[in-house]
Each structure stands twice: as structure tokens, then as C-alpha cells.
Amino acid sequence: MAKSMITLAARNVTPYAAAGYEYESNPFYEWNGAPVGGGSSESDTLLKLRAGMDARLDWSRQSLAMTGEVRHIEYHEFSYLTHNEELLDGSFRWAFTSLVDGTAEYRHEHRMVPFDQLPAGTRELFLETEDSLSASLNVLTRGGWRLETRGKVRNLASPRPDLPDLSLRETSIHQAIRRVLGALAVGFDAEELSGSYSGAGEPNTHYNQTTLLLAAERKVKGLSTFESSVGYTSRNQSPIGGNVSAVTGSFGYERELTGKTSAGFLLTRGVYSYVTAASTEIDTELSMHANWQATSKIQVMPAFSLTYSDFPPQTGNSGSGRHDRYQVVAVDIRYQALGSLSIHTYGRYDLRSSSVPSYGFNASALGLEVVFKEPQ
């Protein structure tokens, strides 16, 4: 038995490697693309290398999946930004019967902090490490009720200018109840989130957040998916930050338009942690995407997103806080040249305006990546 499981696992282990070249017009996401010194040009070209392995093991009603990846990003003009990254992701999905199932997931990632998340004018390299562990339990009663419980712990060590030890720890419990009526499910969601920032000055900042939602879902296999929720989120942060509350929720729709084309959109509004200031932000985002299988070997995926972000002022500070408007237009084209060789070309344009002008920028990126991976 043990030998057969090992053999099965070996058949589902897939190594891969990729090499890419990317042009960035404004790598620091600076106001109007204006350089602030430290380089002879505001643009740069990057060499991106990555290698990893996917593994999957299925038996009975259970499945185990793992991904490990290392990355090397090399900057030509701003060579001091050259760095390495790593990713380890694993998930275990189980089911006792068709009525009881669950998951356990772990993710570790060491990566660069994007410059659009740093204070305006920052040109220093910052690397962050995130670890998260989650587990869920789902029970479907014979009467058509589904009970869902999910717990998560997240640790983020994310240094910022003048805050080399900044970190965030969050724990959450999400509970949901659904009445399943064929393809339609309706019910309630409740989430309790607690967290704390450390390394941002004394005393540490703590917060508690509660979200209550009415939710509905409808899935027609092979045709469409509709999901919506609406409710309220309240967050209390101390000793600074005060109370933040907002109407929150989501509305999304996915549709198979033809046998080769699908499209969808998602509108969300939520309350999140703004790590750079150890505070809170409220994001309202609309995203749209499409997937066109032009031929058996060519896949085209355009996408667009528009995000309005509100950063409430800290307790005791005057002013109305910061307000951003962030647009992204992107397109990915993938060509499966051979069974194990694919070519990925992509383009992206970012535009952010802000009530604090120095946080506004525009930037574009163009890239080409060659991927070697055995078909699964």
C-alpha cells in the first residue's frame, strides 16, 4: 500500500522553470514618473528567473497539493534592487462523506514589497515575509443546510522606511450558514477578526473587526456563477486609529459566453489593514476580465480594475485622510508552443490619482516569459 502511494505521488510531481524579460517605465511608481535621484533613468529592464515544483496526491476522497518555488529578479539600471524570493504552498482537502468535508492550508512567501504600497518617494528595497495557516470544516445536513467554519492565522513581517521591525499578526474566525436549494444557496456570514501591529512605536496597536453579511450564490455548472453579499463591518483600533465602519459586501458574475470565451466581473467593498501606516483602509473595487481561447494553443486574457481607497485620518489628526483612485489595464497572451514549452507575453498600465498628489503616478510594463513544464 505504501509503495503504491509513493508511486502515485511520483506520477503527479511536475518540475518547471521559467525565464522572462520585463520593461518597466516607472519602477518606483513615482509621481508623474519623475525620478528623485539615485539613477540615470526613470525606467528599467528586469531579468526574471523562477523554478519550482508542483506535486499532487489523490486518494479516495482526499487530496494533497504542494507548490515550491524560488525566484531571482535582477534589475539592470537600479541593480541594488536585485533580490531573491521564495514560495511554499500546501493544501490538504478531505471528506469523510458527501456531507462532511474540510481543508487545511499553509502558505509561506518571501517577496519584495511593491513600491505602490510604500510612502511616496521611497527608492529603498524592502522584503517582507508572510506566513498563513488556515483550516475549515463544512457540514451539509440532509435537510439542505450547509454550515461552514473557517479559522485563519496570518503573520506578516513587513519593514517600512524608519520601521525596520514592523509586523502584523491577525487571527480570524469565519462562520457561514447556507440554505441549499438546488443551484441556489442563501444565508448569513459572520467574521471576527483581531490583529495587532508591532514595531510601529509603543504601545503596540491592536484592533478588533466584526463583519456581518447576507449572502446568496447560484452556480450552474458549465454556464454561469453568481455570488453576492451585503452587510456591515465595524473596526475598533487602539490606541490610535479609532473606530471605522462601513457598508461592505460583494457582487460577482461569471459567464461562459461560448465554448471558447468566458467573462466576468466582481464588485467588492471591504475594510482592510493598511500596513504602511499601521492603520486601516476602505477599498471599493470593480474588476472585469475575459478569457478567450483563440486556438487550441493560444489563450488571450484581458483585464481591468478600478479601486477607490479611503485612508481615514489617525485619531487626533486633523484633515480628512487620503483618498486614492487606482486603475489597472492588463492583457496576458499565452502560447503553448510545444507540450512542455509555453510562451507568455503580457502588458500592464497603472494609473493612480490621489488627494495627496505625491502618491499619484502612472506606469507601464511589458514582458515576455518562456516556461518549461511537463504537461500534467
C-alpha positions in Angstrom: 0.0 0.0 0.0 2.8 2.4 1.0 4.6 1.6 -2.2 1.6 2.3 -4.4 1.0 5.6 -2.7 4.6 6.6 -3.4 4.3 5.6 -7.0 1.1 7.6 -7.3 2.8 10.7 -5.8 5.7 10.4 -8.2 3.4 10.4 -11.2 2.0 13.7 -10.0 5.2 15.6 -9.4 5.9 18.3 -12.0 9.0 20.4 -12.0 9.1 23.7 -14.0 11.4 26.5 -14.9 10.8 30.0 -16.5 12.9 32.9 -17.7 11.5 36.3 -18.5 12.4 39.8 -19.5 10.4 42.8 -18.5 10.5 46.5 -19.2 9.1 48.9 -16.6 8.6 52.6 -17.4 8.4 53.7 -13.8 9.7 51.0 -11.4 9.3 53.2 -8.3 5.8 54.3 -9.1 6.8 57.9 -8.6 4.6 61.0 -9.1 4.4 61.6 -12.9 7.3 59.2 -13.3 9.7 61.9 -12.1 13.0 60.4 -10.7 14.1 61.6 -7.3 17.8 60.8 -7.9 19.8 57.6 -7.4 19.7 56.6 -11.1 20.3 57.9 -14.6 16.9 56.8 -15.9 13.4 56.5 -14.6 12.8 53.2 -16.5 14.5 49.8 -16.1 14.6 46.4 -17.6 14.4 43.2 -15.4 15.5 39.7 -15.8 13.1 37.3 -14.0 14.0 33.7 -13.3 12.0 31.2 -11.4 12.0 27.4 -10.8 9.8 25.2 -8.8 7.8 22.0 -8.5 4.1 21.1 -8.3 3.1 17.9 -6.5 -0.4 16.4 -6.1 -1.6 13.2 -4.4 -5.2 12.0 -4.6 -6.6 9.0 -2.8 -10.2 8.2 -2.1 -11.9 11.5 -1.2 -8.7 13.2 -0.1 -6.2 15.3 -2.0 -2.8 16.8 -1.1 -1.3 19.5 -3.2 2.0 21.4 -2.8 4.0 24.0 -4.7 7.5 25.2 -4.0 9.2 28.0 -6.0 12.3 30.1 -5.9 12.7 33.4 -7.9 15.5 35.7 -8.9 14.7 39.2 -10.0 17.6 41.2 -11.5 17.4 44.9 -12.2 19.7 46.4 -14.9 19.6 50.1 -14.2 18.9 50.0 -10.4 21.0 46.9 -9.6 20.7 47.4 -5.8 17.0 46.2 -6.2 18.2 42.8 -7.4 16.8 40.1 -4.9 15.6 36.6 -4.5 12.1 35.4 -3.5 10.5 32.1 -2.4 7.1 30.5 -2.1 5.9 27.4 -0.4 2.2 26.5 -0.6 0.4 23.4 0.6 -3.2 22.3 1.0 -5.0 19.2 2.2 -8.6 18.6 1.2 -10.5 15.8 2.9 -14.1 14.4 3.1 -15.5 11.8 5.4 -18.7 11.5 3.4 -20.5 13.6 0.9 -21.9 15.6 3.9 -18.7 16.4 5.8 -15.6 17.9 4.3 -12.8 20.4 5.1 -9.4 21.8 4.3 -6.1 22.6 5.9 -3.8 25.1 4.1 -0.3 26.6 4.8 1.4 29.3 2.8 4.8 30.9 3.2 6.1 33.6 0.9 9.2 35.9 1.0 8.9 38.7 -1.6 9.5 42.3 -2.4 7.2 45.0 -1.0 5.7 46.7 -4.1 6.6 50.4 -4.4 2.9 51.4 -4.7 2.5 50.2 -1.1 5.4 52.3 0.2 5.4 56.0 1.1 5.8 58.3 -1.9 9.4 58.8 -3.0 10.7 55.6 -1.5 13.5 54.0 -3.5 14.8 51.5 -1.0 14.4 47.8 -1.4 12.1 46.2 1.3 11.5 42.4 1.5 8.6 41.0 3.5 7.7 37.5 4.8 4.2 36.3 5.1 3.1 33.0 6.8 -0.6 31.9 7.0 -2.3 28.8 8.3 -6.0 28.1 7.8 -8.4 25.2 8.4 -12.1 24.8 7.5 -14.9 22.4 8.4 -18.1 22.1 6.4 -21.2 20.1 7.2 -24.2 19.6 4.9 -27.3 18.3 6.6 -29.8 16.1 4.9 -32.3 18.9 5.2 -30.3 21.1 2.9 -28.5 23.3 5.3 -24.7 23.8 5.0 -22.6 25.0 8.0 -19.2 26.4 7.2 -16.5 27.3 9.7 -13.0 28.6 8.8 -10.2 29.8 11.0 -7.0 31.6 9.9 -3.8 32.8 11.5 -1.6 35.3 9.5 1.8 36.7 10.3 3.4 39.4 8.2 6.9 40.8 8.8 7.0 43.8 6.5 9.6 46.5 7.2 9.0 50.1 6.0 11.1 53.3 6.0 12.1 54.0 9.6 10.2 51.0 10.8 12.6 48.0 10.2 10.7 45.7 12.6 7.1 46.4 11.5 4.9 43.3 11.7 1.3 42.4 11.7 -0.4 39.4 13.3 -4.1 38.5 12.5 -6.4 35.8 13.6 -9.9 35.3 12.3 -12.9 33.0 12.6 -15.4 33.0 9.7 -18.7 31.2 10.0 -21.5 30.8 7.5 -24.8 29.1 7.2 -26.5 28.4 3.9 -29.8 27.0 2.8 -29.1 24.9 -0.3 -31.9 24.9 -2.8 -30.5 23.1 -5.9 -28.2 25.5 -7.7 -29.1 28.4 -5.3 -27.8 28.9 -1.8 -28.8 31.7 0.6 -27.7 32.5 4.1 -25.6 34.6 6.5 -21.9 35.2 7.1 -20.2 36.4 10.3 -16.5 37.0 10.8 -14.5 38.1 13.8 -11.0 39.4 13.1 -8.4 40.5 15.6 -5.0 41.8 15.0 -2.0 43.8 16.2 0.8 45.8 14.8 4.2 45.7 16.4 7.4 47.6 15.6 5.4 50.8 14.8 6.1 52.5 18.1 4.9 51.9 21.7 2.5 50.8 22.7 1.5 48.3 20.1 -1.6 49.0 18.1 -4.5 46.4 18.4 -7.8 46.1 16.6 -11.0 44.1 16.5 -13.2 43.8 13.5 -16.7 42.3 13.1 -18.4 41.7 9.8 -22.0 40.5 9.3 -23.3 39.7 5.8 -26.4 38.4 4.0 -25.2 36.2 1.1 -26.6 34.4 -1.9 -24.9 32.1 -4.5 -26.1 30.5 -7.7 -23.9 28.1 -9.7 -24.9 26.4 -12.9 -22.1 24.1 -13.9 -20.6 24.9 -17.3 -22.7 28.0 -17.7 -22.6 30.7 -15.0 -21.8 31.6 -11.4 -23.4 34.4 -9.4 -22.3 35.4 -5.9 -23.5 38.4 -3.8 -23.3 39.6 -0.2 -24.2 42.8 1.6 -23.7 43.8 5.2 -21.7 45.9 7.6 -18.2 45.9 9.0 -17.1 47.7 12.2 -13.5 48.0 13.3 -12.1 49.4 16.6 -8.4 50.2 16.7 -6.5 51.4 19.7 -4.6 53.3 21.0 -4.6 55.2 17.6 -6.9 54.7 14.7 -10.3 55.0 16.4 -13.5 53.4 15.0 -14.1 52.7 11.3 -17.4 51.3 10.0 -18.7 50.8 6.5 -21.3 49.0 4.4 -19.4 46.1 2.9 -20.1 43.2 0.6 -19.6 41.9 -3.0 -21.4 41.2 -6.2 -19.9 38.9 -8.8 -20.9 37.2 -12.0 -19.0 34.7 -14.3 -20.4 33.5 -17.6 -19.4 31.0 -20.3 -20.2 33.0 -23.4 -19.2 30.4 -25.9 -17.2 27.2 -25.8 -14.0 29.3 -26.2 -14.9 32.5 -24.4 -15.8 33.4 -20.8 -16.0 36.7 -18.9 -16.9 38.0 -15.5 -16.9 40.9 -13.1 -16.6 41.4 -9.4 -17.6 44.4 -7.3 -16.3 44.4 -3.7 -16.2 46.8 -0.7 -14.3 45.9 2.4 -12.3 47.2 5.4 -8.6 46.1 5.4 -5.3 46.7 7.2 -3.0 49.4 5.7 0.3 48.1 6.8 2.5 51.0 5.8 0.8 53.3 8.3 -0.2 50.6 10.8 -3.8 51.7 10.3 -7.0 51.0 8.2 -8.2 51.4 4.7 -11.6 51.0 3.0 -11.4 49.7 -0.6 -14.2 49.7 -3.2 -13.1 47.8 -6.3 -14.6 46.8 -9.6 -12.7 44.2 -11.6 -13.5 42.8 -15.0 -11.8 40.0 -17.0 -12.3 37.8 -20.0 -10.7 34.6 -21.3 -10.6 33.8 -25.0 -9.3 30.5 -26.2 -8.4 31.9 -29.7 -7.0 28.5 -30.8 -6.1 25.2 -29.2 -2.7 26.8 -28.4 -3.4 30.5 -27.9 -5.2 32.0 -24.9 -5.9 35.7 -24.5 -6.9 37.2 -21.1 -7.6 41.0 -20.9 -8.5 42.5 -17.5 -9.4 45.9 -16.0 -9.8 47.1 -12.4 -10.8 50.3 -10.7 -10.2 50.8 -7.0 -11.3 53.7 -4.7 -9.3 53.6 -1.5 -10.1 55.7 1.6 -7.5 56.0 4.3 -9.2 57.5 7.4 -7.1 60.0 9.5 -5.5 58.8 12.7 -7.2 59.7 15.9 -6.1 63.2 16.9 -5.0 64.2 13.4 -6.8 66.9 11.6 -7.9 66.6 7.9 -10.0 64.1 6.0 -7.3 61.5 5.4 -6.1 60.3 2.0 -8.3 59.2 -1.0 -6.9 57.3 -4.0 -8.3 56.2 -7.3 -6.3 53.4 -8.9 -6.9 52.0 -12.4 -5.2 49.0 -14.0 -5.5 47.7 -17.6 -3.7 44.4 -18.4 -3.6 41.8 -21.1 -1.9 38.3 -21.0 -1.3 36.2 -24.0 -0.2 32.6 -23.6 1.0 30.4 -26.5 1.5 26.6 -25.9 4.3 26.2 -28.5 5.0 22.5 -27.6 3.8 20.1 -25.0 6.3 21.3 -22.4 7.1 24.8 -23.8 4.8 27.8 -23.5 5.4 31.5 -24.2 3.8 34.2 -22.1 3.6 37.8 -23.2 1.9 40.5 -21.2 1.4 44.2 -20.8 0.1 46.4 -18.0 -0.7 50.0 -17.4 -1.3 51.5 -13.9 -2.7 54.9 -13.2 -3.2 56.3 -9.6 -4.5 59.7 -8.6 -4.6 60.8 -5.0 -5.8 63.6 -2.8 -2.1 63.7 -1.7 -0.5 64.5 -5.2 2.8 62.8 -4.4 1.0 59.4 -4.2 -0.2 59.7 -7.8 1.7 58.0 -10.6 1.4 56.3 -14.0 3.4 53.3 -15.0 3.5 50.7 -17.8 5.2 47.3 -18.1 5.8 44.9 -21.0 7.1 41.4 -20.6 7.9 38.1 -22.2 8.4 34.8 -20.4 9.3 31.3 -21.6 8.1 28.4 -19.4 9.2 24.8 -19.5 6.8 22.5 -17.7 5.8 18.9 -18.4 2.1 18.5 -19.0 0.2 17.0 -16.1 
